[in-house]
Amino acid sequence: MNSFFNDKRVLVTGACGTVGKELVRQLLEEKNVEELIALDNNESELFFLEQQFSYHTNCHYFLSDVRDRDKLTRKMKGIDIVFHTAAFKHVILCERSPFEAVQTNILGVNNIIYAAISNNVKRVIFTSSDKAVNPTNVMGTSKLMGERIMTAANSNQRQKGPIFASTRFGNVLGSRGSVVPVFREQIRNGGPITLTDPEMTRFIMSIKDAARLVIESSFFSCGGEVFVTKMPAIRIKDLAAVMIEQLAPRYGHPPEEIAIELIGAMPGEKMYEELMNQEETRRSWELECYFVVLPAFSGIYHKIDYSYADPVLKKVDAPYHSGNEKPLSKSELGAFLTKHNIIEF
């Protein structure tokens, strides 16, 4: 698979985000791409990103916003593969400013599609979210629309053009906005840890694995699919307990003195994390590392042969959500956090 990228020019939007930055690292250090274009609208973070990878002379960094269609079109000239990670991701902020979410998370996707078609890009991968499944908030709804627009772009092409696909994954532990940095600061301050509901479950993934699976989905994609990454499930209360056990002594606090305060679920927050709903199971395959949700409607102008090497199952019976999966034990969760250096301080 590494050779697939050897002669490719790749563009990453949202390159300064948690997943975007790891995509940049893996594409440069592990995939040996011919050229990488990194776009972001965060001036300071883009500067630091360029400093971090300054020894890679095949990477170029540009201030850009996905709302700027003309800029995207210029930067995609000669590009083979696009990884679109730029988005507004904070649920509460999107609720307060819904049209801002629409402009970036929906119209921004449309701009990516326009620029890719204009430049005959080979493949475009959109990074989606668990919140796109049965959405209960603006952010999730905007991500679902992003997926649907990508699938429609693939379906509506009259002539041969880019392959458009999406990759949907859940919590990336340690990323900005994840619960890990929140718990860590609360433990540093001696508690209490604020827990929404002790029965709440979530999927988890390391940043490195999330980026790897996004990259691999570009290799497998046929067009219009949504790749759903397989992930281990945890109880949020177990994450709090393990983090207290591991971090409290480092900050000079006895673990038994760190209280856990129940504050109740936030508006629109689910008790479990959904990555594939019941309706989608009717048109899904199971692969080794993914479920693949095929488009609900076939292509208008072209018939796509959906085939994947060594599928596990061509029929999926149950929705894929964290409430259906056996959660990691506390010892397994602790080992996961240690292996991936997720709670280092």
C-alpha positions in Angstrom: 0.0 0.0 0.0 2.9 2.4 0.7 3.9 2.3 -3.0 0.4 3.6 -3.8 1.5 7.0 -2.5 5.0 7.1 -3.9 4.3 9.3 -7.0 1.3 11.1 -5.6 0.7 14.7 -4.9 -1.6 15.0 -1.8 -3.4 17.9 -0.2 -4.7 18.0 3.4 -7.2 20.6 4.6 -7.3 21.3 8.3 -3.6 20.3 8.5 -3.1 21.9 11.9 -6.0 19.9 13.6 -5.3 16.8 15.6 -6.0 14.3 12.8 -4.8 16.6 10.0 -1.4 17.0 11.7 -1.0 13.2 12.1 -2.0 12.7 8.5 0.8 15.1 7.5 3.3 13.2 9.6 2.3 9.8 8.3 2.1 10.9 4.6 5.6 12.5 4.8 7.4 10.0 7.1 5.7 6.7 6.2 4.1 7.0 2.8 6.8 9.0 1.0 4.4 11.1 -1.1 5.9 13.1 -3.9 4.5 16.4 -2.7 2.2 17.4 0.1 0.2 20.6 0.3 -1.0 21.5 3.9 -3.8 24.0 4.2 -5.2 25.6 7.4 -6.6 29.0 8.4 -4.8 29.0 11.7 -1.7 31.2 11.1 0.2 30.4 14.2 -0.4 26.7 14.2 0.5 26.5 10.5 3.8 28.3 11.2 4.6 25.7 14.0 3.6 22.9 11.7 6.1 24.1 9.0 8.8 24.3 11.6 8.1 20.8 12.8 8.4 19.3 9.4 10.9 21.7 7.9 13.3 18.9 6.9 10.7 17.6 4.4 11.3 19.8 1.4 8.4 18.2 -0.5 5.8 19.8 1.8 4.4 23.3 1.3 2.1 25.2 3.7 -0.5 27.8 2.9 -3.0 29.8 4.8 -6.4 28.9 3.3 -10.1 28.5 4.3 -12.4 25.9 2.9 -15.0 28.7 2.4 -12.7 30.2 -0.3 -13.5 28.1 -3.4 -11.1 30.0 -5.7 -8.2 29.4 -3.4 -9.0 25.7 -3.1 -9.3 25.4 -6.9 -5.8 27.0 -7.3 -4.2 24.8 -4.7 -5.6 21.6 -6.1 -4.0 22.0 -9.5 -1.9 18.9 -10.1 -3.1 17.2 -6.9 -3.9 13.4 -7.0 -5.5 12.8 -3.5 -7.3 15.2 -1.1 -7.9 14.4 2.6 -10.5 16.9 3.8 -10.3 17.2 7.6 -11.1 20.9 8.1 -14.3 21.4 10.1 -16.0 23.0 13.1 -16.2 20.1 15.6 -17.4 21.5 18.9 -21.0 20.6 19.5 -22.0 23.5 21.7 -20.3 26.2 19.6 -22.0 24.9 16.5 -25.3 25.0 18.3 -24.7 28.7 19.2 -23.6 29.6 15.7 -25.3 27.2 13.3 -24.8 29.1 10.1 -21.1 29.3 10.7 -21.2 25.5 10.9 -23.2 25.3 7.7 -20.6 27.6 5.9 -17.6 25.5 6.9 -19.0 22.0 7.3 -21.5 21.9 4.4 -20.6 24.6 2.0 -16.9 24.0 2.6 -17.4 20.3 1.5 -19.2 21.6 -1.6 -16.2 23.8 -2.4 -13.8 20.9 -2.0 -15.9 18.9 -4.5 -16.0 21.8 -7.0 -12.2 22.3 -6.8 -11.5 18.6 -7.1 -13.7 18.1 -10.2 -12.2 21.3 -11.8 -8.7 19.8 -11.4 -9.5 16.2 -12.1 -8.3 15.0 -8.7 -8.2 11.2 -8.5 -9.6 10.7 -5.0 -11.2 12.8 -2.2 -11.6 11.5 1.3 -13.9 13.4 3.7 -13.4 12.7 7.4 -16.7 12.4 9.2 -17.9 11.8 12.7 -19.9 9.4 14.8 -22.2 12.4 15.4 -23.4 12.1 11.8 -25.3 8.9 12.7 -28.9 9.8 13.8 -27.7 13.3 14.5 -29.1 15.2 17.5 -27.2 18.5 17.0 -26.1 21.0 14.4 -22.5 19.6 14.2 -23.7 16.1 13.6 -26.3 17.2 11.1 -23.6 19.2 9.2 -21.3 16.2 9.1 -24.1 13.9 7.8 -24.8 16.4 5.1 -21.1 16.4 4.3 -21.2 12.6 3.8 -24.3 12.8 1.6 -22.8 15.6 -0.5 -19.7 13.5 -1.1 -21.8 10.4 -2.1 -24.0 12.6 -4.4 -20.9 14.1 -6.0 -19.8 10.6 -6.9 -23.2 9.6 -8.2 -23.8 12.6 -10.3 -20.7 12.6 -12.4 -21.4 12.3 -16.1 -17.8 11.7 -17.1 -15.0 9.9 -15.3 -13.8 12.1 -12.4 -12.7 11.9 -8.8 -13.6 9.1 -6.5 -15.4 10.7 -3.5 -15.7 8.7 -0.2 -16.0 9.4 3.5 -14.4 7.9 6.6 -16.4 7.9 9.8 -14.8 7.4 13.2 -15.5 8.1 16.9 -13.6 9.6 19.7 -9.9 10.2 19.1 -8.5 10.1 22.6 -6.2 13.0 23.5 -7.4 15.2 20.6 -8.6 18.7 21.1 -12.1 18.7 22.5 -11.8 15.1 23.8 -12.6 14.3 27.4 -9.0 13.3 28.2 -7.5 16.8 28.5 -10.5 17.9 30.5 -10.1 15.0 33.0 -6.4 15.6 33.2 -6.7 19.2 34.2 -9.4 18.4 36.7 -7.1 15.7 38.3 -4.2 18.2 38.2 -6.3 20.6 40.2 -7.3 18.0 42.8 -10.8 17.3 41.4 -13.6 16.8 41.2 -13.9 15.0 37.9 -17.2 16.0 36.2 -18.9 12.9 34.8 -22.1 13.2 32.8 -23.6 9.7 33.4 -21.9 6.5 34.8 -23.6 4.3 32.2 -22.4 6.3 29.2 -20.2 4.4 26.7 -18.0 5.5 23.9 -15.7 4.1 21.2 -12.0 5.1 21.4 -9.1 5.3 19.0 -5.6 6.7 19.1 -4.7 9.6 16.9 -2.1 7.5 15.0 -4.7 4.7 14.2 -7.3 7.2 13.2 -5.0 8.8 10.6 -3.8 5.5 9.4 -7.3 4.2 8.7 -8.2 7.5 7.0 -5.2 7.0 4.7 -6.0 3.4 4.0 -9.6 4.1 3.1 -8.3 6.2 0.2 -6.7 3.1 -1.2 -9.8 0.9 -0.8 -12.5 3.4 -1.9 -14.5 2.6 -5.1 -16.7 5.7 -4.8 -19.5 7.1 -2.7 -19.0 4.8 0.3 -18.7 5.6 4.0 -16.0 3.7 5.7 -16.7 3.1 9.4 -13.7 2.3 11.4 -13.8 -0.5 14.0 -12.9 0.7 17.4 -12.8 -0.6 21.0 -15.6 0.5 23.4 -15.2 1.9 26.9 -17.3 3.1 29.8 -16.6 6.8 30.5 -16.7 6.1 34.3 -13.9 3.5 33.7 -11.8 6.1 31.9 -12.2 8.6 34.8 -11.2 5.9 37.3 -8.2 4.8 35.3 -7.0 8.3 34.8 -7.3 9.1 38.5 -5.3 6.0 39.3 -2.5 6.8 36.9 -2.4 10.6 37.1 -3.3 11.6 40.7 0.0 10.5 42.3 2.0 12.3 39.6 0.2 15.5 40.6 0.7 14.9 44.3 -2.9 13.9 45.1 -4.0 10.6 46.7 -6.3 8.9 44.2 -9.0 8.2 46.8 -9.3 12.0 47.4 -10.2 12.8 43.8 -14.0 13.0 43.8 -16.3 12.2 40.8 -19.2 14.6 40.4 -22.2 13.5 38.3 -23.5 16.5 36.3 -26.0 14.8 33.9 -25.9 14.5 30.1 -25.6 17.7 28.0 -28.5 18.6 25.7 -28.3 16.4 22.6 -25.7 14.1 24.1 -26.2 10.3 23.6 -25.8 7.6 26.1 -23.8 5.5 23.6 -21.8 6.4 20.5 -23.3 5.3 17.1 -21.1 4.6 14.1 -23.6 2.8 11.9 -27.4 2.7 12.3 -30.0 0.1 11.6 -30.9 1.4 8.2 -27.3 1.4 7.0 -26.7 -2.2 8.0 -28.9 -3.3 5.0 -26.3 -2.0 2.6 -23.1 -2.6 4.5 -20.1 -5.0 4.2 -17.7 -5.9 7.0 -14.0 -5.8 6.3 -11.1 -6.5 8.6 -10.8 -2.9 9.9 -13.9 -1.3 8.7 -17.6 -1.6 7.9 -18.4 -0.2 4.5 -21.7 1.5 4.0 -22.6 1.5 0.3 -24.6 4.3 -1.2 -28.4 4.1 -0.8 -28.8 5.0 -4.5 -26.7 3.7 -7.4 -24.8 6.0 -9.6 -26.9 7.9 -12.2 -24.4 7.7 -15.1 -22.0 5.0 -14.1 -22.3 1.5 -12.5 -19.7 1.0 -9.8 -18.4 -2.4 -9.0 -18.0 -2.5 -5.3 -15.5 -5.2 -4.4 -13.0 -5.4 -1.6 -10.3 -7.9 -0.9 -11.1 -10.6 1.7 -14.4 -9.2 3.1 -15.4 -10.7 6.4 -19.1 -10.5 5.7 -21.3 -9.1 2.9 -24.3 -8.9 5.2 -24.3 -6.9 8.5 -27.2 -7.6 11.0 -26.7 -5.3 13.9 -26.1 -1.5 14.2 -22.6 -0.7 15.3 -22.7 1.4 18.5 -20.8 1.3 21.7 -23.8 0.1 23.7 -23.7 -3.2 21.7 -20.0 -3.8 22.1 -18.2 -5.4 25.1 -16.3 -2.5 26.8 -12.6 -2.8 27.6 -11.9 -3.8 31.2 -10.1 -1.2 33.4 -6.8 -3.1 33.0 -7.2 -3.2 29.2 -8.1 0.5 29.1 -5.1 1.3 31.2 -2.8 -0.6 28.9 -4.4 1.2 25.9 -3.7 4.6 27.4 -0.1 3.7 28.2 0.6 2.1 24.8 -0.5 5.2 22.9 0.9 7.7 25.4 -2.6 9.3 25.6 -2.5 10.7 29.2 1.2 11.8 29.4 1.6 15.2 31.0 
